[in-house]
Amino acid sequence: MEKYVNTHIPIVENIKTNGYKNNYIELITQALIIPFIFLTPFPHTTSIRNICIYLSFFFFILNVVYYKKRIYLNTPLLVPLLLFLCWSIISTVFSNHKLDSLHDLYTHLVFYIVYYYVVINTFTERKHLLILSCIIVISGAIFSSGAIFHFYYYLGNSINERLGANLGLLYAINVIGYLLVISTIFSIRMSLDTKKPLYWYVFLLAGIISGCTSMLTGSRGTYLAFVTAMGILLIRRKKLLAGSIAILIIILLAFPALRNRIIHAGFEDRLPAYFYSLEFFKEHPIIGSGFEIDTYSIENFSHVEEYRSRIPQKYRSSLYLWPPHNMLLCVAVRLGLIGLMLFIYILFKPVSMCLSLTRHGENEFILSWALCLLSAFMVILIKGLFEPIFTHFVDTLFYTILAMITILWNLNYRQPQEP
């Protein structure tokens, strides 16, 4: 096993030994991962995505066996992910719905941890980081263009209508904002980096399309994440930051429905979910109810009527058994207090990695992309406090961003720096 596994971050010698130019299997693995990421927001592509990603796993294993490729495990995220996985397994063992918890444990955690390690061991160079960014930019821009055309032109909705309203999960208003804002952030970063006018216009146009679409969702969590991410991304470019803030204000003034929702709409409709979640948490405060994503069901919480009398009087008439729009409450209910602390540990680590890179980056590329990836991760972190997060859509983005942060970390600390 030792000849295949290296517990250190990649070094130049190993990368050259397993270089993609001399290894067509690694090229195939990369080519299969790209559509898995690209097709994330598009409906009815689950089968294609599954075929691509499982084939990429197969070719990665083949690469390890046939080319004796060394795999690298000891990233800064190894310990947080391992601890969280171990506790999730323990919680699943004690769950009342073991089969459902075991299924979700694999599909929403084990699968994506494997995906994370395949990505960081396959995409190892600076150009690979840019490729991953381009895929997210293109995916977000194409999806945004199609969504705007379909909803406002084909269906004939007013521009003041929230994008995707009354269409159920076709657009999933509260979820698509993750991709749209991250796509906008990457577009801006790459437009600032490129020296070719054509690429500059392309990235700028993609950023405008994705950014405007994110605003049209009317999601308050998306707007807050957008403002925060822009502040981090452009913190070293004060004029651009001031211009971006001005544009966001103009957008608010131009769309009264958006302005009213963001400024005047409250969060009272979500409070019943929060109160019920606290009562669910009290039922299993340490071990949690199990990793099952669909925890909030009457079958899991058969004593829901007993909880009604414990929540404030004004919210008792609303029987809200859907997951609250808050990732911390969801994790606390499913995995208990210990699981919550381990999950926060996972969230803390990428932030500390990016901050370290902003202080100790060896060149401008590292410094600028550390801020870019920090802003992208903050989109997930902030929206996760107000929107649903435990879906395959967001899981793909979350672990892709974790992989990109790790790739940048490897480029800075274990590989010779590019000027």
BELVENNOR-V273850 format. One record per residue. PSI is psi in degrees with one decimal (999 if undefined). D_FIRST is the distance of its C-alpha to the first C-alpha in whole Angstrom. Layout:
PSI/D_FIRST
PSI/D_FIRST
This chain:
-32.7/0
-28.6/4
-14.3/5
-26.7/5
129.7/6
125.1/9
25.1/12
157.0/15
146.7/17
142.2/17
166.7/19
-43.0/21
-44.0/20
-36.3/17
-40.8/19
-38.3/21
-37.4/18
25.1/17
144.6/21
-22.9/23
-30.5/25
14.8/23
91.3/21
-24.4/23
-39.0/20
-35.9/20
-41.1/24
-41.9/24
-45.8/22
-43.3/24
-27.2/27
-31.1/26
-34.6/25
-50.1/29
-28.4/31
-41.1/29
-45.8/30
-40.8/34
3.6/35
-47.9/34
-9.5/38
131.5/39
157.5/40
31.4/39
11.8/36
-44.0/34
-44.4/33
-43.3/32
-43.0/30
-41.8/28
-45.4/28
-46.4/27
-37.3/24
-32.4/22
-37.8/23
-38.1/21
-42.0/18
-47.6/18
-30.2/18
-45.7/16
-41.2/13
-38.5/15
-40.3/14
-42.2/11
-45.9/10
-45.4/14
2.2/14
37.7/10
132.7/11
133.0/10
145.3/10
120.2/12
-31.4/13
62.5/15
165.7/18
-18.2/22
-1.9/22
-52.3/18
-49.4/20
-44.9/23
-40.4/21
-43.6/19
-43.4/22
-39.5/24
-45.2/22
-44.0/22
-35.7/26
-37.9/26
-43.8/25
-45.4/27
-36.9/30
-37.7/29
-37.7/29
4.3/33
150.5/34
-15.8/37
72.5/35
-41.0/32
-44.5/31
-41.5/33
-40.4/31
-40.5/27
-48.5/28
-30.0/29
-41.2/26
-50.5/24
-26.7/26
-4.5/27
-62.5/24
-46.3/21
-45.5/21
-25.7/22
-42.3/20
-44.2/17
-44.8/20
-46.1/20
-32.9/17
-42.0/17
-47.4/20
-20.0/19
-10.0/17
-40.8/19
97.7/22
-5.5/22
168.4/25
-43.5/29
-30.8/30
-38.0/27
-41.0/29
-35.6/32
-46.7/31
-40.5/30
-43.3/33
-39.5/35
-43.1/34
-39.8/35
-49.2/38
-43.2/39
-48.0/38
-40.8/40
-42.7/43
-44.3/43
-43.4/43
-45.7/46
-45.2/48
-39.7/48
-42.9/48
-46.1/51
-46.0/53
-46.0/52
-42.8/53
-32.1/56
-55.6/57
-45.2/57
-12.5/57
26.2/60
154.1/59
150.4/61
-19.2/59
-5.5/59
140.5/57
131.0/54
122.8/51
3.0/50
136.9/53
18.0/53
13.1/51
-129.1/48
4.2/44
-41.7/45
-23.7/45
73.6/44
-46.1/46
-11.0/44
-39.1/41
-20.9/41
-29.4/42
-52.4/39
-43.3/38
-42.9/41
-42.6/41
-40.5/38
-41.1/39
-43.8/42
-47.3/40
-36.3/38
-45.1/41
-44.2/43
-44.0/40
-29.5/40
-31.8/44
-28.8/44
-32.9/41
149.5/43
1.9/45
123.2/46
-41.1/49
-46.4/48
-36.7/45
-45.0/47
-39.3/49
-48.4/46
-37.9/44
-43.8/47
-42.7/48
-41.4/45
-40.6/45
-43.9/49
-49.7/48
-39.8/45
-46.0/47
-39.1/50
-39.3/48
-36.2/47
-35.1/50
-17.6/52
-21.4/49
19.5/51
125.1/49
-36.4/49
-38.8/46
-43.2/45
-44.0/48
-42.3/47
-38.9/43
-49.4/45
-44.7/47
-45.4/44
-41.5/42
-38.2/45
-40.1/46
-45.7/42
-41.6/42
22.6/45
-25.5/45
0.2/46
83.7/48
-40.3/51
-43.3/53
-37.4/51
-44.4/50
-40.5/54
-38.5/54
-40.9/52
-40.7/53
-41.2/56
-41.4/55
-37.7/54
-41.5/57
-41.1/59
-41.7/57
-41.4/57
-30.8/61
-25.9/61
94.7/60
-39.0/62
-40.8/60
-43.5/56
-44.8/58
-39.3/60
-42.4/56
-40.3/55
-42.1/58
-24.6/59
140.2/57
-172.4/56
17.4/53
-31.9/55
-18.1/54
-13.2/50
-39.3/51
-39.3/52
-39.3/48
-43.0/47
-41.8/49
-40.0/48
-39.5/44
-37.4/45
-38.4/47
-40.7/44
-39.9/42
-24.5/44
-36.3/43
70.6/40
-25.5/40
-55.0/36
-22.5/34
175.7/35
-6.8/36
161.3/33
-9.5/31
126.9/33
-39.8/34
52.5/38
-34.8/38
70.2/42
153.4/43
-30.1/46
-35.6/44
-34.7/42
77.5/45
-15.7/48
29.3/50
-31.6/50
-29.8/54
-31.2/54
-29.0/52
-39.1/55
-11.5/57
-14.6/55
160.7/55
144.8/57
-41.8/60
-15.7/61
2.8/57
-24.5/58
-13.9/59
105.6/56
97.5/53
106.8/50
15.8/47
155.7/45
140.8/42
154.5/44
64.7/43
115.5/41
-31.7/37
-41.8/37
-40.2/40
-44.8/38
-39.9/35
-41.7/37
-43.1/38
-36.8/35
4.9/33
-175.6/35
-39.6/36
-43.7/32
-37.7/31
-45.3/33
-38.5/33
-35.0/29
-41.2/30
-34.4/32
-41.8/29
-42.3/27
-34.0/31
-37.0/31
-48.5/28
-35.7/29
-45.0/32
-34.8/31
-46.2/29
-41.6/32
-37.8/34
-40.6/32
-32.8/32
-24.5/36
-32.9/37
16.8/34
138.1/34
-12.9/34
176.0/36
-35.1/38
-46.9/36
-46.0/33
-48.8/36
-38.8/38
-23.5/35
-43.5/34
-38.9/37
-47.7/37
-31.6/33
-43.2/35
-38.4/38
-41.5/36
-35.2/34
-28.2/37
-47.4/38
-41.6/36
-46.5/36
-46.7/40
-31.2/41
-20.3/38
-13.9/41
-10.0/44
165.0/42
144.2/40
-26.1/36
69.2/34
161.1/34
-31.7/32
-53.4/34
-34.5/33
-44.0/30
-45.8/29
-42.9/31
-50.9/29
-24.6/26
-42.4/27
-40.8/29
-42.5/26
-41.9/24
-38.6/26
-41.1/27
-41.1/23
-44.8/24
-39.4/27
-45.2/25
-41.4/23
-35.4/26
-41.7/28
-18.4/26
-2.3/23
151.0/25
141.0/28
142.2/31
143.3/33
999/37
